[in-house]
Amino acid sequence: MAIGQGSLGYTSTRTWSKSAARSDSRWHLLTAVLIAADAAALGLAFALAYLIRFKTGIPLLETPPHSLAFYTWVAFLGVPAWLGLFGLCHLYDRRQLFAGFQEYTSIAHACTAGTLAVIVISFLDTSLFISRGWLLLVWAVSLLAVGSSRFATRRLVRWLRTRGSLTVPTVVVGANEEGLALAEQLLSDPGSGARVIGFVDNSASPGARLVGDVPVLGRVADVEEVVYSRGVREVIVATTALTRGEFLDLYRAIGQDPGVEFRLSSGLFEILTTGVRVQEISCVPLMTPERVRITGVDALVKTALDYFCGACGLVALSPLLVAIGLLVRLTSPGPVLHRRRVLGTGGKPFDALKFRTMVANADEVLKADPRLREAFEKGYKLRSDPRVTPVGRFLRRTSLDELPQLINVLRGEMSLVGPRMIAPEEAPRYGKWELNLLTVKPGITGPWQVHGRSDISYDERIRLSMHYIRNYSIWLDLEILLRTVSVVLLGKGAY
């Protein structure tokens, strides 16, 4: 049965539910608050620029003649003009708000365009004498003020979303493996704002609960009724769940409605977590998966944090590293460092460095005891490992054995925070998630460290690694680093 046949006047033939109207009113209120906050931030930027340039005595340039009334007039006209530029840069578009660093990029573009506009106006009207130092300060302070305001708003909105406010009613079309994976991811991150209220699927029984408490709301043919009666604002399509004909009928039904955000999955969500680039070749839009999960500003900030903290850590801890090395060498024959062959980004192998905590012939001891090897292969950890030396047991309990991995961080092979590193022979145990794991550098610490370390099961380690990769942010890294300190001091789960 085709859906939406012969109908293109969606908004005129359908009425939204009261819940949708309430949701719209909340977004209108939020937009008004954002405009007011941006206006206040811009006003503050104009005022601070005036005070710094003309009243503090900082020798930026020789202070030119100036009039408070004149610069007040410029600010009075400039603030509304910049707010208009913010609108043109989609900074009040609900579809793009609070989503990634693109918002901050748009702020930079809008503030730069506003500053350039004032420069052009002053160039065309020679009677206007505007201080170049003041203009430069306006640009810099406006970036800082508006960016800080938006950052605070983003954190507030995310907090409100985790408590059920400012969420977007969302339906997932398709309840196959991909659709279920999409719903699980959205449900695990309530701060994203997408509130999954149900599935639309042809193979599942209406009313069935497939993920948590999320029901099947009907068949694909019922999608219009589901969307408009329940105030759905986002429809996410698991593309592998539909035939080409079903997809075209679905798009005819709701794809052109400006009140519904129509989103398509890549079809490989359960395999790939990297972003995609969309490029047209011969008028055909094609998607290219990124080779790594963390890109752009996120990658820049994470890399800077790794290199800065890695270098500072090596310098500050060098006396301790030397002392531990001597202790290992004097208490057990064999090398000071153990090189463990593991997989890095893209599956490229490298040697992760650790202080040696086992006897030199640890592999031979494991091979000689079948029961010991069987227990080891279950989780690649042994609670009572006879191969561990007394000094090694202390190093493991305090995680001091992992300090040489700071060298791996400076080599670009590891990160301070990341998923758990795995050996090549472990990769098959990750199954379809192996490609996910290899899109991010392994970490010295990570979610497994702060959620039980060696006490958690192997399957739980996989789940935590996947959750970290999919929900990465610099704030998550900082949280894990801080929690790692307390976990290491308590020594819980280390053996």
Secondary structure, 3 states (H helix, E strand, C coil): CCCCCCCCCHHHHCCCCHHHHHHHHHHHHHHHHHHHHHHHHHHHHHHHHHHHHHCCCCCCCCCCCCCHHHHHHHHHHHHHHHHHHHHHCCCCCCCCCCCCCHHHHHHHHHHHHHHHHHHHHHHHCCCCCCCHHHHHHHHHHHHHHHHHHHHHHHHHHHHHHHCCCCCEEEEEECCCHHHHHHHHHHHHCHHHCEEEEEEECCCCCCCCEEECCEEEEECHHHHHHHHHHCCCCEEEECHHHCCHHHHHHHHHHHHCCCCCEEEECCCCCCCCCCCEEEEEECCEEEEEECCCCCCHHHHHHHHHHHHHHHHHHHHHHHHHHHHHHHHHHHHCCCCCEEEEEEECHHHCEEEEEEECCECCCHHHHHHHCHHHHHHHHHHCCCCCCCCECHHHHHHHHHCHHHCCHHHHHHCCCCEEECCCCCCHHHHHHHHHHHHHHCCCCCEEECHHHHCCHHHCCHHHHHHHHHHHHHCCCHHHHHHHHHHHHHHHHHCCCCC
